[in-house]
């Protein structure tokens, strides 16, 4: 069998397996907005960097497809299997007229699988394929003392992405790459789940400024998903009995990376990303601002077979706080009039995607020259989101009393990552 034919058959088998993964239920929680800081323990242990110098196939296909041509796995092929165990801690507090109610969202450990492969077609052309959970957030306050005080006591958003990619090495300094993004999105606002698909793409460039310095840039297009019959938006304001659609769009994203590798044992990388939440369907009406993300990562090889990693990720809080809102009024949400208190409670209590500061650490060990294990740990420090205004309280005689209300959510996160990388 010719090498090229062998690679193509392997890609076809893996694509089939990854296609099945789209159907698997999985969940994560937000870090950069509602996106994970990175995919796989290598990138995540380095703060989510990878635009300029990804160290494995799965990081390259996620961060910058152009980098598939120049990664440490080149010129061989590499297959990565990774998994993240995510454990968020989310707490909420609602104070109505001085009466304080507190609750902790049901604690769960979420499994986020990921797969990736990069293989050469010839000396200049490489193909890649990956599938990974990239977006997720939600809460579960059912059976707590704040149940019934939010528009949705339980919420969940999950997005899995499959990304076939291609990279072309123009010369020793320049590589170009592109990827097709196919997403499977699931949204649940406690009135039933809605599943749908969306399509977008990614472009990347990698340029070697010198033997030790690399520059990368990437653009990810917006991906719009129409969640059908997911929530009755105007049930209170119009006594509607019909379920409504809700459009939710992953934002366009620009990323830049600079990597410095003075020798084979040390790598330093700085990445920055800009996420255009303010123009993305769904997030615009939730009043999310554009977000700047800064990631720093270091990798050191102190001994043969052993690699140590360290990182930091800062994501500017993108959710505007609303104070002084009229909870008995209406807010327009995608053409529907929604009770303002319900809308505000969903923003603050239902989707508190406010993690800002992340510290990461990890290590890798080469079992053989072709097989390596990687581990990582991430902690997102506690962040807070607040809102205040009024809440309409129906009375037994049919009248409505308006009372002052304050809402607050607190979020912190812990995650453990693992991967097995096979080069062939």
N, C-alpha and C positions, 0 to 999 in steps of 0.2 A: 504494500500500500504506500502510495506517495505521501510524504510528510504533509503537504498541503491538504490532501484528501482526508488524512487522519485528523488533522486539526478541525476541519470543517465538520466531520462527523461527530467529533467530541463536542463542538459548540452546539450542534443540533440537539444532542442528547441533553446537555446541560440546560439549553433554552427550554426544552420540554419540562424538565424538572422545576426550573424557576417559574415557568408559567403556572404550574400547579400551586406554587407557593403564593401566588396572587389570591388564591381562594382561602388561604389559612386565616383564621381570626387572630389578630395580634393587636397589641396596644403599646403605646409609649406615653411619655409626657413631655411637655414643652421644655425647651432650653433656650434656643434662639428664636423668640416668638413661639411658634408651635413646631419648629424644626429641631431635630437633633443637631448637636454641635458637629458631629462627624459620624462616620460609619466605620466600624471595626476598631479593635483595641489599639492599633498602632496610631492612627490619626487621633482618636479620642484621647489617648494617653498623652498626646502632644497638644492638647487644647483644641483639637479639631482642625489643625493645619493640614495642608496637602495640595494647595493650588500650584506651588512651585516645585515641590519635591516629595510627592507621595512615595511611601515605602512599601506598598503592596498593591496588588491589582485592584482590590476592592476600593481602596482610597483613591486610586487614579480614576476609576470609572465614576466615582461619586464627585470628586473635587475638580478634576480637570482632565478630560479625555485625551488631550494632547500629550499629557505626561506619561501615557502608556508606553511611548517609544523610548523613554530614557530612565525608567525606574530601575531599582537594583535587581529586579527580576528579569530584566532584559539581558541577553537576547533570548532567554528561554521563555517558556510558558509558565503561568502560575494560576492555580485554583485556590481560592480562599473560602473557608466556611467560618462564619463568625456569629456570635450571639451576645446580646446584651440583656442583663437582668436589671430592670429599672424599678426603683422603689421610691416613689414620691411621698412626701408628707405634706398634706394640705389641710389647713384649718380655716374655719370661717367664724365670723362674729357678726351678729345683727342686733342692733340696739334700737328698740322702738319705745319712744317716750321715756327713756331712762331705764327700761327693762332690757337687760343684756342677755342674749342667748348665744351659746357657743356650741360648736360641733367640729368633729374631725372627720374628714372624708374617709370612707371605708378603705383601709390600707390593703393594697394589693401589690404583688410583685409581677411585673409585666415582662414577658419574653419577647425580644425583638430579634428575629433571625436575619441573617444577611449572607448572600453568596456573591462571588465575583470571579471572573476568569479573564485573563489577557493572554492572547496567543499570536505569534507572528504568522503572517501570510507570506511575506518575503522580507528582505533586509530593511525595507522602508515602510512597510504597511503592517499594521496590527489591528486585530479585531478584539473587542471586549464585550462582556455581557455581565450584568449584575442585577440583583434584586434585593431590596432592603426596605425595612420600615423607616420612613423618613419624617413622618409627622404624626403627632398624637398629643392629645390632651383631654382632660375631662375630670369630673368629680362624681362622688356618690354620697349624697346626704340623706338618702332614704333611711327611715327609722332613727332619725336624730331629732333633736328639739328644734332645729330650724327647718325641718321638712314642711313644705307647703308655703314657705316664705320666699321662695325663688321661683322664677318662671319654669325652671326645670330642676327637680331635686337630683337628677342623675343626668350627666352629659358625657358624650364620648365622640371624639373625632379620631379616625385612624386612616393613614394613607400609606400604601405600599407602592413602591416605584420599581418598574423593570426598565433597564436602560441598556439596550444594545448600542455599542459605540465603535468608533473607528478612529485611528490615528495614523498620520502620515509624517514621516521624518523627511523634511525638505532637504536639510543638510545637517552637518555636525552641530550646528547651533540652534536651528529652528525646527519646531514640530507643531503641527496643527491637528486639531481633533474635533469631533462632533459626536453627539449622542442623541438618540430618540428617547424621550421619556414617556412611558405609558404608566398611568397611575390608576390604582383601584382605591377609591375613597369611600369610607363608611362614616355616616353621621347619625347620631342618636341623641335626641333632645327629650327623652323620656316619653315620647309619644309614638315610638316605633323607629326602626332603623331604615336608612335609605342608603343604597349602594349604587355607585355609578363610576364611569371611567372618564379619563381625560388624557389629552395628548399634548405634549410640548417638546422642547428640545434644548440642547446645550451646545455651545461653541467654546473652544478653548485654544489657547496658544501658549507655548513654552519656548523661552529663548534663553540660551546660555550666554550670559554676559562675559563670563570667563570660566576657567576650569573649576573655580570654587563658588561661583555666584550664578544663580538662576532666577529668572523672572517668569511668573505665570499670570495669565489673565483668563477669566471665564465669564460667560454670560448664560444665564438660564432664563428661558422665556416663561411668561405666566402660563398657568394651566388651569382652565376653568372647568368646574364640575357642577352640574345641575342636580342637586339632591331633590328628588320628586316626592311629594306627599310626606314631608318629614315633620311638619309642625303646623298647628292651627294658629297662625300669627294674630288674627283679629277675633279670636274667640270671645274676649272680654269686651272689646270696643264695639263690635258689630253683632255679637252673639252668633257668629258664624259656626257652622258645623263641618265646614270643608277643610281638609288638610291642604297646606300650601307648600309650594316649592321654595327652596332656598339655594341661591347660587353662592358657591364658595370657590375662591380662586387663589391658588398658590401664587405668590408675587414674583414678578421678574426680579432677578438678582444679579448684581455685578460683583465680581470678586477679583482681588489682586493678591499676589503672593511673592515674597522675596526669600530665597533660601541661600544660606551660606554654609559651605561644606569645606573647611580648610584642609581636612584630611579624611581618611576613610573611617575614622573612629568618632567623628563629631559632626553633627548637623544641627543648625539653628534655622528656624523659619518664622517669619512674620506674615500673617494673612489678615486681610480686611475684606469685609463684605458689606454690601448695601442692599437691603431688602425693601422693596417698594410696596409696603403694606397699604399705604394711604390710597392707592389706586386699584387695589385688588378687591374684586367683588366679595361682599360679605364682611371683610375686615374694614372696608371704608365706612360702612354704616355702624360698625362697632367702635368707630373712632380710634383706630390704630394708626399711629404715626409711622413714617419711614424709620428704619432701624439700621444703626451702624454696629457692626460686630468686629471685634479685634481679637485675634488669636495669636498666642505665642507658644512655640514648642521647641524642645531640645531633645536630642537623642545622643547618647554616649555609649560607646562599646568599650568597657573597661577591661574585658578579657575575651579570649576566644570563646565563641558560641553565645556570649551573654550580651544583651542590649538593655540599657536603662533609658526610660523616657519620663519627661516632665512637661507640664503645660499649664496654660492659663487662658481662659476665654471670658471676654466681657461682651455682653449683649445689652445695649442701651434699652431701657424699659420703653416699650413702644405703645403702651396703653394709656391714654389720657384719663385722668381722674375727673369725674363730674361731681360738683358740689352745688347744692342749692336747687336741684332739679324738682320739678312739680310731678310727683309720682302719680297724681290723678289725671294728668294730661296724656296726650298721645304723641308718639314718635313714629315717623314714617320709616318703615323697613322694607325695602324692595317693593314699593307700591302698596303696602298694607299699613294701616294704622294700628300700632301696637301700644298697649298701656305702658306709659313711661317707666313706672316702677318695675314692671316685669322685664322690660328691656334693660334697665340699669342693673337689676339683680342678676340677669344672665351674664352681663359684661363682667361684673365684679365677683360673683359667687360661682357662676357656671363655668367660666373659662379664664381662670387667673394665670395667664401665661406670662409671668413676670420675672422669671429667673434671670439674674444679671451676671453675677460673679461665679465662675466655675474654676475649681482647682482639679488638676488631673495628674495621674502618675501611672506608670506601667513598666513592664519588662518583657523581654523576648528571649527565647532560648532555642538554639539550633540543635535539634535532635540529631539530624544528619545534614549534609549540605543541601539536601532536597526537601527537608521537612522541618518546620519550625512551629513552636507554640508561642502565642502572645497573650498577655494578660493586661488589663487596665482597670483603673478605678477613677470615678468622677464624683465630686461632691459639688452641688450647687447650693450656695449659701442662701439663707432665708431672705426672701423679698416680700414686700407687702403692697397690696393694691386696696385703695379705699374709695368710697363714694358716700354722698350724703344728700338728703333732700326730704321728701315726704312720702308716706305710704297711705293709700286709701284703705280704710278698714270698714267693711260692711257691717251694719248693725242688724239686730233681729227685727226691727220695725221697718227695714228696707232702706233706711238712710245710710249715708256713708260719712264716716268721720276721718279726717285727715290728721295724721300724727307725724312728728319728726322721726326720721330714721337715719341710722348710720350703718354702713356695711364695710366689712373688711375681710380680705383673704390673705393668708400667709402660705408661702410655698417654699419648700426646700426639697432637694433631690439627692439620691445616691444611686450609683450604677456600677455594676461590675461587668467587665467585658472579657471575652475569650475568643480566640481564633486559632485555626489550624491552617497553615499555608503549605501548599505542595507545589514545588517547582519541577517541571519535567521538560 
